[in-house]
Amino acid sequence: MSEQTVALTYGGNGLKVRRLVVRLKTATRDGKGEIALLTSLPQTIASAEYVAELYREPWSVETLFQTVTKNFLGEIIFLNYPKAK
């Protein structure tokens, strides 16, 4: 894992964030061997490893919703009701 400080600017306002690059043990579905994360949490509050671990958790919920959407066409099918548009 590597880390660097990045300065973001938008509309004249600036923000310093940490960019974390996590090297993955297993490539993603897209074949990528690493992912980059941005966080505004200071190093004194959250280590790079802790931020990466926090980031992993939501993917299980997102993957569940993706599976439900794919397998059930994103809606519950009722008899005699038109499809949602």
PDB file of N, CA, C and O in Angstrom:
ATOM      1  N   MET A   1       0.851  -1.160   0.000  1.00  0.00           N
ATOM      2  CA  MET A   1       0.000   0.000   0.000  1.00  0.00           C
ATOM      3  C   MET A   1       0.901   1.228   0.000  1.00  0.00           C
ATOM      4  O   MET A   1       1.911   1.288   0.701  1.00  0.00           O
ATOM      5  N   SER A   2       0.497   2.214  -0.819  1.00  0.00           N
ATOM      6  CA  SER A   2       1.229   3.478  -0.822  1.00  0.00           C
ATOM      7  C   SER A   2       0.267   4.626  -0.545  1.00  0.00           C
ATOM      8  O   SER A   2      -0.947   4.486  -0.694  1.00  0.00           O
ATOM      9  N   GLU A   3       0.821   5.753  -0.142  1.00  0.00           N
ATOM     10  CA  GLU A   3       0.006   6.891   0.259  1.00  0.00           C
ATOM     11  C   GLU A   3       0.681   8.183  -0.149  1.00  0.00           C
ATOM     12  O   GLU A   3       1.905   8.298  -0.094  1.00  0.00           O
ATOM     13  N   GLN A   4      -0.132   9.172  -0.565  1.00  0.00           N
ATOM     14  CA  GLN A   4       0.397  10.484  -0.881  1.00  0.00           C
ATOM     15  C   GLN A   4      -0.663  11.536  -0.555  1.00  0.00           C
ATOM     16  O   GLN A   4      -1.855  11.231  -0.500  1.00  0.00           O
ATOM     17  N   THR A   5      -0.221  12.768  -0.343  1.00  0.00           N
ATOM     18  CA  THR A   5      -1.133  13.875  -0.098  1.00  0.00           C
ATOM     19  C   THR A   5      -1.476  14.519  -1.431  1.00  0.00           C
ATOM     20  O   THR A   5      -0.595  14.764  -2.256  1.00  0.00           O
ATOM     21  N   VAL A   6      -2.764  14.793  -1.639  1.00  0.00           N
ATOM     22  CA  VAL A   6      -3.251  15.381  -2.882  1.00  0.00           C
ATOM     23  C   VAL A   6      -4.047  16.623  -2.531  1.00  0.00           C
ATOM     24  O   VAL A   6      -4.823  16.615  -1.575  1.00  0.00           O
ATOM     25  N   ALA A   7      -3.863  17.697  -3.299  1.00  0.00           N
ATOM     26  CA  ALA A   7      -4.623  18.934  -3.103  1.00  0.00           C
ATOM     27  C   ALA A   7      -5.716  18.996  -4.165  1.00  0.00           C
ATOM     28  O   ALA A   7      -5.428  18.949  -5.361  1.00  0.00           O
ATOM     29  N   LEU A   8      -6.964  19.102  -3.729  1.00  0.00           N
ATOM     30  CA  LEU A   8      -8.101  19.227  -4.636  1.00  0.00           C
ATOM     31  C   LEU A   8      -8.599  20.667  -4.583  1.00  0.00           C
ATOM     32  O   LEU A   8      -8.644  21.269  -3.510  1.00  0.00           O
ATOM     33  N   THR A   9      -8.970  21.214  -5.724  1.00  0.00           N
ATOM     34  CA  THR A   9      -9.491  22.573  -5.782  1.00  0.00           C
ATOM     35  C   THR A   9     -10.777  22.569  -6.598  1.00  0.00           C
ATOM     36  O   THR A   9     -10.838  21.986  -7.681  1.00  0.00           O
ATOM     37  N   TYR A  10     -11.811  23.233  -6.061  1.00  0.00           N
ATOM     38  CA  TYR A  10     -13.076  23.356  -6.770  1.00  0.00           C
ATOM     39  C   TYR A  10     -13.716  24.679  -6.392  1.00  0.00           C
ATOM     40  O   TYR A  10     -13.936  24.952  -5.212  1.00  0.00           O
ATOM     41  N   GLY A  11     -14.014  25.498  -7.384  1.00  0.00           N
ATOM     42  CA  GLY A  11     -14.648  26.786  -7.127  1.00  0.00           C
ATOM     43  C   GLY A  11     -13.836  27.693  -6.227  1.00  0.00           C
ATOM     44  O   GLY A  11     -14.402  28.465  -5.453  1.00  0.00           O
ATOM     45  N   GLY A  12     -12.532  27.614  -6.316  1.00  0.00           N
ATOM     46  CA  GLY A  12     -11.677  28.464  -5.502  1.00  0.00           C
ATOM     47  C   GLY A  12     -11.407  27.929  -4.103  1.00  0.00           C
ATOM     48  O   GLY A  12     -10.616  28.513  -3.362  1.00  0.00           O
ATOM     49  N   ASN A  13     -12.045  26.841  -3.735  1.00  0.00           N
ATOM     50  CA  ASN A  13     -11.830  26.233  -2.415  1.00  0.00           C
ATOM     51  C   ASN A  13     -10.865  25.059  -2.549  1.00  0.00           C
ATOM     52  O   ASN A  13     -10.932  24.292  -3.509  1.00  0.00           O
ATOM     53  N   GLY A  14      -9.980  24.933  -1.587  1.00  0.00           N
ATOM     54  CA  GLY A  14      -9.008  23.855  -1.616  1.00  0.00           C
ATOM     55  C   GLY A  14      -9.206  22.874  -0.467  1.00  0.00           C
ATOM     56  O   GLY A  14      -9.695  23.233   0.604  1.00  0.00           O
ATOM     57  N   LEU A  15      -8.821  21.644  -0.713  1.00  0.00           N
ATOM     58  CA  LEU A  15      -8.919  20.594   0.296  1.00  0.00           C
ATOM     59  C   LEU A  15      -7.756  19.638   0.100  1.00  0.00           C
ATOM     60  O   LEU A  15      -7.502  19.173  -1.011  1.00  0.00           O
ATOM     61  N   LYS A  16      -7.053  19.350   1.183  1.00  0.00           N
ATOM     62  CA  LYS A  16      -5.988  18.350   1.113  1.00  0.00           C
ATOM     63  C   LYS A  16      -6.549  17.015   1.570  1.00  0.00           C
ATOM     64  O   LYS A  16      -7.180  16.916   2.622  1.00  0.00           O
ATOM     65  N   VAL A  17      -6.310  15.988   0.760  1.00  0.00           N
ATOM     66  CA  VAL A  17      -6.784  14.644   1.067  1.00  0.00           C
ATOM     67  C   VAL A  17      -5.631  13.663   0.925  1.00  0.00           C
ATOM     68  O   VAL A  17      -4.572  13.996   0.393  1.00  0.00           O
ATOM     69  N   ARG A  18      -5.853  12.469   1.402  1.00  0.00           N
ATOM     70  CA  ARG A  18      -4.870  11.399   1.250  1.00  0.00           C
ATOM     71  C   ARG A  18      -5.323  10.483   0.128  1.00  0.00           C
ATOM     72  O   ARG A  18      -6.493  10.106   0.060  1.00  0.00           O
ATOM     73  N   ARG A  19      -4.398  10.125  -0.751  1.00  0.00           N
ATOM     74  CA  ARG A  19      -4.667   9.162  -1.819  1.00  0.00           C
ATOM     75  C   ARG A  19      -3.955   7.873  -1.432  1.00  0.00           C
ATOM     76  O   ARG A  19      -2.733   7.836  -1.289  1.00  0.00           O
ATOM     77  N   LEU A  20      -4.739   6.827  -1.266  1.00  0.00           N
ATOM     78  CA  LEU A  20      -4.199   5.529  -0.883  1.00  0.00           C
ATOM     79  C   LEU A  20      -4.302   4.586  -2.071  1.00  0.00           C
ATOM     80  O   LEU A  20      -5.360   4.486  -2.692  1.00  0.00           O
ATOM     81  N   VAL A  21      -3.235   3.906  -2.390  1.00  0.00           N
ATOM     82  CA  VAL A  21      -3.246   2.914  -3.463  1.00  0.00           C
ATOM     83  C   VAL A  21      -3.083   1.549  -2.815  1.00  0.00           C
ATOM     84  O   VAL A  21      -2.067   1.258  -2.183  1.00  0.00           O
ATOM     85  N   VAL A  22      -4.096   0.725  -2.985  1.00  0.00           N
ATOM     86  CA  VAL A  22      -4.122  -0.613  -2.386  1.00  0.00           C
ATOM     87  C   VAL A  22      -3.843  -1.632  -3.482  1.00  0.00           C
ATOM     88  O   VAL A  22      -4.555  -1.682  -4.485  1.00  0.00           O
ATOM     89  N   ARG A  23      -2.821  -2.436  -3.294  1.00  0.00           N
ATOM     90  CA  ARG A  23      -2.526  -3.518  -4.230  1.00  0.00           C
ATOM     91  C   ARG A  23      -3.338  -4.742  -3.816  1.00  0.00           C
ATOM     92  O   ARG A  23      -3.276  -5.185  -2.669  1.00  0.00           O
ATOM     93  N   LEU A  24      -4.089  -5.273  -4.754  1.00  0.00           N
ATOM     94  CA  LEU A  24      -5.007  -6.369  -4.456  1.00  0.00           C
ATOM     95  C   LEU A  24      -4.341  -7.730  -4.611  1.00  0.00           C
ATOM     96  O   LEU A  24      -3.490  -7.917  -5.481  1.00  0.00           O
ATOM     97  N   LYS A  25      -4.732  -8.674  -3.769  1.00  0.00           N
ATOM     98  CA  LYS A  25      -4.229 -10.041  -3.888  1.00  0.00           C
ATOM     99  C   LYS A  25      -4.837 -10.719  -5.104  1.00  0.00           C
ATOM    100  O   LYS A  25      -4.184 -11.512  -5.782  1.00  0.00           O
ATOM    101  N   THR A  26      -6.101 -10.394  -5.370  1.00  0.00           N
ATOM    102  CA  THR A  26      -6.819 -10.932  -6.518  1.00  0.00           C
ATOM    103  C   THR A  26      -7.307  -9.768  -7.360  1.00  0.00           C
ATOM    104  O   THR A  26      -7.856  -8.804  -6.827  1.00  0.00           O
ATOM    105  N   ALA A  27      -7.117  -9.847  -8.651  1.00  0.00           N
ATOM    106  CA  ALA A  27      -7.538  -8.762  -9.539  1.00  0.00           C
ATOM    107  C   ALA A  27      -9.048  -8.588  -9.511  1.00  0.00           C
ATOM    108  O   ALA A  27      -9.788  -9.527  -9.218  1.00  0.00           O
ATOM    109  N   THR A  28      -9.498  -7.373  -9.819  1.00  0.00           N
ATOM    110  CA  THR A  28     -10.934  -7.099  -9.889  1.00  0.00           C
ATOM    111  C   THR A  28     -11.533  -7.782 -11.113  1.00  0.00           C
ATOM    112  O   THR A  28     -10.813  -8.379 -11.915  1.00  0.00           O
ATOM    113  N   ARG A  29     -12.853  -7.692 -11.251  1.00  0.00           N
ATOM    114  CA  ARG A  29     -13.513  -8.258 -12.431  1.00  0.00           C
ATOM    115  C   ARG A  29     -12.994  -7.621 -13.707  1.00  0.00           C
ATOM    116  O   ARG A  29     -13.020  -8.242 -14.770  1.00  0.00           O
ATOM    117  N   ASP A  30     -12.519  -6.375 -13.607  1.00  0.00           N
ATOM    118  CA  ASP A  30     -11.983  -5.659 -14.767  1.00  0.00           C
ATOM    119  C   ASP A  30     -10.503  -5.947 -14.995  1.00  0.00           C
ATOM    120  O   ASP A  30      -9.907  -5.411 -15.929  1.00  0.00           O
ATOM    121  N   GLY A  31      -9.909  -6.783 -14.160  1.00  0.00           N
ATOM    122  CA  GLY A  31      -8.506  -7.147 -14.309  1.00  0.00           C
ATOM    123  C   GLY A  31      -7.528  -6.176 -13.683  1.00  0.00           C
ATOM    124  O   GLY A  31      -6.327  -6.260 -13.941  1.00  0.00           O
ATOM    125  N   LYS A  32      -8.015  -5.256 -12.867  1.00  0.00           N
ATOM    126  CA  LYS A  32      -7.131  -4.282 -12.228  1.00  0.00           C
ATOM    127  C   LYS A  32      -6.487  -4.893 -10.985  1.00  0.00           C
ATOM    128  O   LYS A  32      -7.142  -5.593 -10.212  1.00  0.00           O
ATOM    129  N   GLY A  33      -5.210  -4.622 -10.808  1.00  0.00           N
ATOM    130  CA  GLY A  33      -4.467  -5.177  -9.688  1.00  0.00           C
ATOM    131  C   GLY A  33      -4.372  -4.260  -8.489  1.00  0.00           C
ATOM    132  O   GLY A  33      -3.845  -4.642  -7.444  1.00  0.00           O
ATOM    133  N   GLU A  34      -4.885  -3.039  -8.641  1.00  0.00           N
ATOM    134  CA  GLU A  34      -4.864  -2.092  -7.527  1.00  0.00           C
ATOM    135  C   GLU A  34      -6.035  -1.122  -7.647  1.00  0.00           C
ATOM    136  O   GLU A  34      -6.593  -0.924  -8.726  1.00  0.00           O
ATOM    137  N   ILE A  35      -6.392  -0.523  -6.511  1.00  0.00           N
ATOM    138  CA  ILE A  35      -7.428   0.500  -6.486  1.00  0.00           C
ATOM    139  C   ILE A  35      -6.894   1.703  -5.717  1.00  0.00           C
ATOM    140  O   ILE A  35      -6.048   1.560  -4.835  1.00  0.00           O
ATOM    141  N   ALA A  36      -7.393   2.885  -6.056  1.00  0.00           N
ATOM    142  CA  ALA A  36      -6.991   4.111  -5.363  1.00  0.00           C
ATOM    143  C   ALA A  36      -8.185   4.642  -4.585  1.00  0.00           C
ATOM    144  O   ALA A  36      -9.308   4.657  -5.088  1.00  0.00           O
ATOM    145  N   LEU A  37      -7.936   5.073  -3.365  1.00  0.00           N
ATOM    146  CA  LEU A  37      -8.966   5.630  -2.502  1.00  0.00           C
ATOM    147  C   LEU A  37      -8.572   7.042  -2.102  1.00  0.00           C
ATOM    148  O   LEU A  37      -7.390   7.333  -1.916  1.00  0.00           O
ATOM    149  N   LEU A  38      -9.560   7.917  -1.968  1.00  0.00           N
ATOM    150  CA  LEU A  38      -9.320   9.260  -1.441  1.00  0.00           C
ATOM    151  C   LEU A  38     -10.031   9.377  -0.110  1.00  0.00           C
ATOM    152  O   LEU A  38     -11.172   8.937   0.029  1.00  0.00           O
ATOM    153  N   THR A  39      -9.360   9.974   0.882  1.00  0.00           N
ATOM    154  CA  THR A  39      -9.974  10.187   2.181  1.00  0.00           C
ATOM    155  C   THR A  39      -9.509  11.510   2.764  1.00  0.00           C
ATOM    156  O   THR A  39      -8.368  11.929   2.571  1.00  0.00           O
ATOM    157  N   SER A  40     -10.415  12.153   3.477  1.00  0.00           N
ATOM    158  CA  SER A  40     -10.045  13.382   4.177  1.00  0.00           C
ATOM    159  C   SER A  40      -9.707  13.104   5.640  1.00  0.00           C
ATOM    160  O   SER A  40      -9.394  14.025   6.394  1.00  0.00           O
ATOM    161  N   LEU A  41      -9.772  11.838   6.038  1.00  0.00           N
ATOM    162  CA  LEU A  41      -9.425  11.470   7.415  1.00  0.00           C
ATOM    163  C   LEU A  41      -7.923  11.614   7.623  1.00  0.00           C
ATOM    164  O   LEU A  41      -7.139  11.066   6.849  1.00  0.00           O
ATOM    165  N   PRO A  42      -7.512  12.344   8.657  1.00  0.00           N
ATOM    166  CA  PRO A  42      -6.070  12.477   8.909  1.00  0.00           C
ATOM    167  C   PRO A  42      -5.456  11.148   9.369  1.00  0.00           C
ATOM    168  O   PRO A  42      -6.136  10.282   9.921  1.00  0.00           O
ATOM    169  N   GLN A  43      -4.185  11.024   9.129  1.00  0.00           N
ATOM    170  CA  GLN A  43      -3.455   9.800   9.485  1.00  0.00           C
ATOM    171  C   GLN A  43      -3.505   9.521  10.980  1.00  0.00           C
ATOM    172  O   GLN A  43      -3.449   8.364  11.397  1.00  0.00           O
ATOM    173  N   THR A  44      -3.609  10.567  11.790  1.00  0.00           N
ATOM    174  CA  THR A  44      -3.660  10.384  13.242  1.00  0.00           C
ATOM    175  C   THR A  44      -4.965   9.728  13.687  1.00  0.00           C
ATOM    176  O   THR A  44      -5.023   9.129  14.761  1.00  0.00           O
ATOM    177  N   ILE A  45      -6.003   9.836  12.874  1.00  0.00           N
ATOM    178  CA  ILE A  45      -7.306   9.243  13.210  1.00  0.00           C
ATOM    179  C   ILE A  45      -7.489   7.875  12.571  1.00  0.00           C
ATOM    180  O   ILE A  45      -8.029   6.960  13.194  1.00  0.00           O
ATOM    181  N   ALA A  46      -7.036   7.735  11.315  1.00  0.00           N
ATOM    182  CA  ALA A  46      -7.254   6.475  10.599  1.00  0.00           C
ATOM    183  C   ALA A  46      -6.034   6.138   9.753  1.00  0.00           C
ATOM    184  O   ALA A  46      -5.634   6.914   8.884  1.00  0.00           O
ATOM    185  N   SER A  47      -5.451   4.981  10.012  1.00  0.00           N
ATOM    186  CA  SER A  47      -4.315   4.522   9.216  1.00  0.00           C
ATOM    187  C   SER A  47      -4.799   4.149   7.815  1.00  0.00           C
ATOM    188  O   SER A  47      -5.995   3.964   7.592  1.00  0.00           O
ATOM    189  N   ALA A  48      -3.869   4.042   6.887  1.00  0.00           N
ATOM    190  CA  ALA A  48      -4.210   3.652   5.523  1.00  0.00           C
ATOM    191  C   ALA A  48      -4.873   2.276   5.507  1.00  0.00           C
ATOM    192  O   ALA A  48      -5.823   2.053   4.756  1.00  0.00           O
ATOM    193  N   GLU A  49      -4.381   1.364   6.323  1.00  0.00           N
ATOM    194  CA  GLU A  49      -4.952   0.014   6.386  1.00  0.00           C
ATOM    195  C   GLU A  49      -6.394   0.050   6.894  1.00  0.00           C
ATOM    196  O   GLU A  49      -7.253  -0.677   6.395  1.00  0.00           O
ATOM    197  N   TYR A  50      -6.650   0.896   7.884  1.00  0.00           N
ATOM    198  CA  TYR A  50      -7.998   1.011   8.449  1.00  0.00           C
ATOM    199  C   TYR A  50      -8.971   1.585   7.419  1.00  0.00           C
ATOM    200  O   TYR A  50     -10.094   1.098   7.289  1.00  0.00           O
ATOM    201  N   VAL A  51      -8.544   2.617   6.689  1.00  0.00           N
ATOM    202  CA  VAL A  51      -9.395   3.204   5.654  1.00  0.00           C
ATOM    203  C   VAL A  51      -9.710   2.166   4.575  1.00  0.00           C
ATOM    204  O   VAL A  51     -10.850   2.060   4.122  1.00  0.00           O
ATOM    205  N   ALA A  52      -8.700   1.407   4.167  1.00  0.00           N
ATOM    206  CA  ALA A  52      -8.917   0.384   3.147  1.00  0.00           C
ATOM    207  C   ALA A  52      -9.903  -0.675   3.641  1.00  0.00           C
ATOM    208  O   ALA A  52     -10.747  -1.137   2.872  1.00  0.00           O
ATOM    209  N   GLU A  53      -9.809  -1.055   4.886  1.00  0.00           N
ATOM    210  CA  GLU A  53     -10.729  -2.045   5.460  1.00  0.00           C
ATOM    211  C   GLU A  53     -12.152  -1.488   5.508  1.00  0.00           C
ATOM    212  O   GLU A  53     -13.106  -2.203   5.204  1.00  0.00           O
ATOM    213  N   LEU A  54     -12.298  -0.224   5.885  1.00  0.00           N
ATOM    214  CA  LEU A  54     -13.617   0.411   5.904  1.00  0.00           C
ATOM    215  C   LEU A  54     -14.224   0.440   4.508  1.00  0.00           C
ATOM    216  O   LEU A  54     -15.429   0.247   4.346  1.00  0.00           O
ATOM    217  N   TYR A  55     -13.400   0.678   3.511  1.00  0.00           N
ATOM    218  CA  TYR A  55     -13.875   0.756   2.132  1.00  0.00           C
ATOM    219  C   TYR A  55     -14.389  -0.594   1.642  1.00  0.00           C
ATOM    220  O   TYR A  55     -15.323  -0.647   0.842  1.00  0.00           O
ATOM    221  N   ARG A  56     -13.794  -1.673   2.111  1.00  0.00           N
ATOM    222  CA  ARG A  56     -14.189  -3.012   1.656  1.00  0.00           C
ATOM    223  C   ARG A  56     -15.601  -3.382   2.083  1.00  0.00           C
ATOM    224  O   ARG A  56     -16.308  -4.069   1.346  1.00  0.00           O
ATOM    225  N   GLU A  57     -16.012  -2.946   3.238  1.00  0.00           N
ATOM    226  CA  GLU A  57     -17.298  -3.361   3.799  1.00  0.00           C
ATOM    227  C   GLU A  57     -18.516  -3.047   2.931  1.00  0.00           C
ATOM    228  O   GLU A  57     -19.346  -3.935   2.732  1.00  0.00           O
ATOM    229  N   PRO A  58     -18.668  -1.811   2.397  1.00  0.00           N
ATOM    230  CA  PRO A  58     -19.874  -1.524   1.626  1.00  0.00           C
ATOM    231  C   PRO A  58     -20.033  -2.371   0.375  1.00  0.00           C
ATOM    232  O   PRO A  58     -21.150  -2.549  -0.111  1.00  0.00           O
ATOM    233  N   TRP A  59     -18.935  -2.895  -0.152  1.00  0.00           N
ATOM    234  CA  TRP A  59     -19.042  -3.657  -1.389  1.00  0.00           C
ATOM    235  C   TRP A  59     -19.901  -4.889  -1.227  1.00  0.00           C
ATOM    236  O   TRP A  59     -20.540  -5.309  -2.192  1.00  0.00           O
ATOM    237  N   SER A  60     -19.944  -5.486  -0.054  1.00  0.00           N
ATOM    238  CA  SER A  60     -20.779  -6.672   0.108  1.00  0.00           C
ATOM    239  C   SER A  60     -22.253  -6.310  -0.048  1.00  0.00           C
ATOM    240  O   SER A  60     -23.013  -7.086  -0.627  1.00  0.00           O
ATOM    241  N   VAL A  61     -22.672  -5.153   0.455  1.00  0.00           N
ATOM    242  CA  VAL A  61     -24.054  -4.707   0.309  1.00  0.00           C
ATOM    243  C   VAL A  61     -24.325  -4.327  -1.146  1.00  0.00           C
ATOM    244  O   VAL A  61     -25.362  -4.692  -1.700  1.00  0.00           O
ATOM    245  N   GLU A  62     -23.392  -3.593  -1.768  1.00  0.00           N
ATOM    246  CA  GLU A  62     -23.568  -3.202  -3.154  1.00  0.00           C
ATOM    247  C   GLU A  62     -23.643  -4.417  -4.069  1.00  0.00           C
ATOM    248  O   GLU A  62     -24.439  -4.445  -5.008  1.00  0.00           O
ATOM    249  N   THR A  63     -22.816  -5.418  -3.796  1.00  0.00           N
ATOM    250  CA  THR A  63     -22.841  -6.630  -4.600  1.00  0.00           C
ATOM    251  C   THR A  63     -24.179  -7.346  -4.450  1.00  0.00           C
ATOM    252  O   THR A  63     -24.704  -7.889  -5.422  1.00  0.00           O
ATOM    253  N   LEU A  64     -24.730  -7.351  -3.239  1.00  0.00           N
ATOM    254  CA  LEU A  64     -26.040  -7.952  -3.020  1.00  0.00           C
ATOM    255  C   LEU A  64     -27.104  -7.260  -3.866  1.00  0.00           C
ATOM    256  O   LEU A  64     -27.894  -7.929  -4.532  1.00  0.00           O
ATOM    257  N   PHE A  65     -27.136  -5.911  -3.848  1.00  0.00           N
ATOM    258  CA  PHE A  65     -28.125  -5.187  -4.639  1.00  0.00           C
ATOM    259  C   PHE A  65     -27.927  -5.420  -6.136  1.00  0.00           C
ATOM    260  O   PHE A  65     -28.899  -5.508  -6.887  1.00  0.00           O
ATOM    261  N   GLN A  66     -26.682  -5.520  -6.566  1.00  0.00           N
ATOM    262  CA  GLN A  66     -26.419  -5.796  -7.982  1.00  0.00           C
ATOM    263  C   GLN A  66     -26.958  -7.176  -8.357  1.00  0.00           C
ATOM    264  O   GLN A  66     -27.542  -7.343  -9.427  1.00  0.00           O
ATOM    265  N   THR A  67     -26.767  -8.150  -7.493  1.00  0.00           N
ATOM    266  CA  THR A  67     -27.258  -9.497  -7.754  1.00  0.00           C
ATOM    267  C   THR A  67     -28.783  -9.528  -7.806  1.00  0.00           C
ATOM    268  O   THR A  67     -29.365 -10.149  -8.694  1.00  0.00           O
ATOM    269  N   VAL A  68     -29.424  -8.859  -6.856  1.00  0.00           N
ATOM    270  CA  VAL A  68     -30.890  -8.818  -6.851  1.00  0.00           C
ATOM    271  C   VAL A  68     -31.402  -8.144  -8.122  1.00  0.00           C
ATOM    272  O   VAL A  68     -32.333  -8.636  -8.759  1.00  0.00           O
ATOM    273  N   THR A  69     -30.796  -7.023  -8.486  1.00  0.00           N
ATOM    274  CA  THR A  69     -31.221  -6.304  -9.684  1.00  0.00           C
ATOM    275  C   THR A  69     -31.052  -7.169 -10.926  1.00  0.00           C
ATOM    276  O   THR A  69     -31.935  -7.208 -11.783  1.00  0.00           O
ATOM    277  N   LYS A  70     -29.933  -7.853 -11.023  1.00  0.00           N
ATOM    278  CA  LYS A  70     -29.657  -8.690 -12.197  1.00  0.00           C
ATOM    279  C   LYS A  70     -30.597  -9.892 -12.266  1.00  0.00           C
ATOM    280  O   LYS A  70     -31.140 -10.200 -13.327  1.00  0.00           O
ATOM    281  N   ASN A  71     -30.787 -10.569 -11.134  1.00  0.00           N
ATOM    282  CA  ASN A  71     -31.571 -11.795 -11.140  1.00  0.00           C
ATOM    283  C   ASN A  71     -33.081 -11.572 -11.169  1.00  0.00           C
ATOM    284  O   ASN A  71     -33.830 -12.420 -11.656  1.00  0.00           O
ATOM    285  N   PHE A  72     -33.519 -10.442 -10.652  1.00  0.00           N
ATOM    286  CA  PHE A  72     -34.957 -10.192 -10.585  1.00  0.00           C
ATOM    287  C   PHE A  72     -35.375  -9.008 -11.438  1.00  0.00           C
ATOM    288  O   PHE A  72     -36.458  -8.455 -11.248  1.00  0.00           O
ATOM    289  N   LEU A  73     -34.519  -8.611 -12.383  1.00  0.00           N
ATOM    290  CA  LEU A  73     -34.807  -7.524 -13.313  1.00  0.00           C
ATOM    291  C   LEU A  73     -35.160  -6.225 -12.600  1.00  0.00           C
ATOM    292  O   LEU A  73     -35.840  -5.374 -13.175  1.00  0.00           O
ATOM    293  N   GLY A  74     -34.713  -6.059 -11.363  1.00  0.00           N
ATOM    294  CA  GLY A  74     -34.874  -4.810 -10.636  1.00  0.00           C
ATOM    295  C   GLY A  74     -36.263  -4.518 -10.127  1.00  0.00           C
ATOM    296  O   GLY A  74     -36.503  -3.436  -9.593  1.00  0.00           O
ATOM    297  N   GLU A  75     -37.182  -5.445 -10.274  1.00  0.00           N
ATOM    298  CA  GLU A  75     -38.536  -5.201  -9.792  1.00  0.00           C
ATOM    299  C   GLU A  75     -39.216  -6.528  -9.476  1.00  0.00           C
ATOM    300  O   GLU A  75     -38.820  -7.584  -9.970  1.00  0.00           O
ATOM    301  N   ILE A  76     -40.228  -6.449  -8.658  1.00  0.00           N
ATOM    302  CA  ILE A  76     -41.026  -7.629  -8.343  1.00  0.00           C
ATOM    303  C   ILE A  76     -42.141  -7.722  -9.385  1.00  0.00           C
ATOM    304  O   ILE A  76     -42.828  -6.736  -9.652  1.00  0.00           O
ATOM    305  N   ILE A  77     -42.316  -8.875  -9.958  1.00  0.00           N
ATOM    306  CA  ILE A  77     -43.319  -9.048 -11.004  1.00  0.00           C
ATOM    307  C   ILE A  77     -44.635  -9.496 -10.384  1.00  0.00           C
ATOM    308  O   ILE A  77     -44.711 -10.544  -9.743  1.00  0.00           O
ATOM    309  N   PHE A  78     -45.671  -8.684 -10.587  1.00  0.00           N
ATOM    310  CA  PHE A  78     -47.011  -9.018 -10.130  1.00  0.00           C
ATOM    311  C   PHE A  78     -47.874  -9.344 -11.344  1.00  0.00           C
ATOM    312  O   PHE A  78     -47.646  -8.812 -12.431  1.00  0.00           O
ATOM    313  N   LEU A  79     -48.841 -10.196 -11.167  1.00  0.00           N
ATOM    314  CA  LEU A  79     -49.772 -10.492 -12.252  1.00  0.00           C
ATOM    315  C   LEU A  79     -50.686  -9.307 -12.480  1.00  0.00           C
ATOM    316  O   LEU A  79     -51.085  -8.636 -11.528  1.00  0.00           O
ATOM    317  N   ASN A  80     -51.021  -9.041 -13.732  1.00  0.00           N
ATOM    318  CA  ASN A  80     -51.966  -8.002 -14.131  1.00  0.00           C
ATOM    319  C   ASN A  80     -51.500  -6.583 -13.867  1.00  0.00           C
ATOM    320  O   ASN A  80     -52.324  -5.669 -13.877  1.00  0.00           O
ATOM    321  N   TYR A  81     -50.233  -6.363 -13.634  1.00  0.00           N
ATOM    322  CA  TYR A  81     -49.733  -5.013 -13.454  1.00  0.00           C
ATOM    323  C   TYR A  81     -48.731  -4.715 -14.566  1.00  0.00           C
ATOM    324  O   TYR A  81     -47.916  -5.574 -14.899  1.00  0.00           O
ATOM    325  N   PRO A  82     -48.775  -3.526 -15.140  1.00  0.00           N
ATOM    326  CA  PRO A  82     -47.789  -3.200 -16.199  1.00  0.00           C
ATOM    327  C   PRO A  82     -46.404  -3.007 -15.600  1.00  0.00           C
ATOM    328  O   PRO A  82     -46.261  -2.709 -14.414  1.00  0.00           O
ATOM    329  N   LYS A  83     -45.387  -3.180 -16.439  1.00  0.00           N
ATOM    330  CA  LYS A  83     -44.005  -2.975 -15.997  1.00  0.00           C
ATOM    331  C   LYS A  83     -43.786  -1.511 -15.655  1.00  0.00           C
ATOM    332  O   LYS A  83     -44.385  -0.627 -16.269  1.00  0.00           O
ATOM    333  N   ALA A  84     -42.932  -1.255 -14.682  1.00  0.00           N
ATOM    334  CA  ALA A  84     -42.554   0.106 -14.331  1.00  0.00           C
ATOM    335  C   ALA A  84     -41.711   0.696 -15.453  1.00  0.00           C
ATOM    336  O   ALA A  84     -40.962  -0.017 -16.121  1.00  0.00           O
ATOM    337  N   LYS A  85     -41.838   1.989 -15.651  1.00  0.00           N
ATOM    338  CA  LYS A  85     -41.063   2.650 -16.712  1.00  0.00           C
ATOM    339  C   LYS A  85     -39.938   3.444 -16.134  1.00  0.00           C
ATOM    340  O   LYS A  85     -39.178   4.068 -16.875  1.00  0.00           O
TER     341      LYS A  85
END
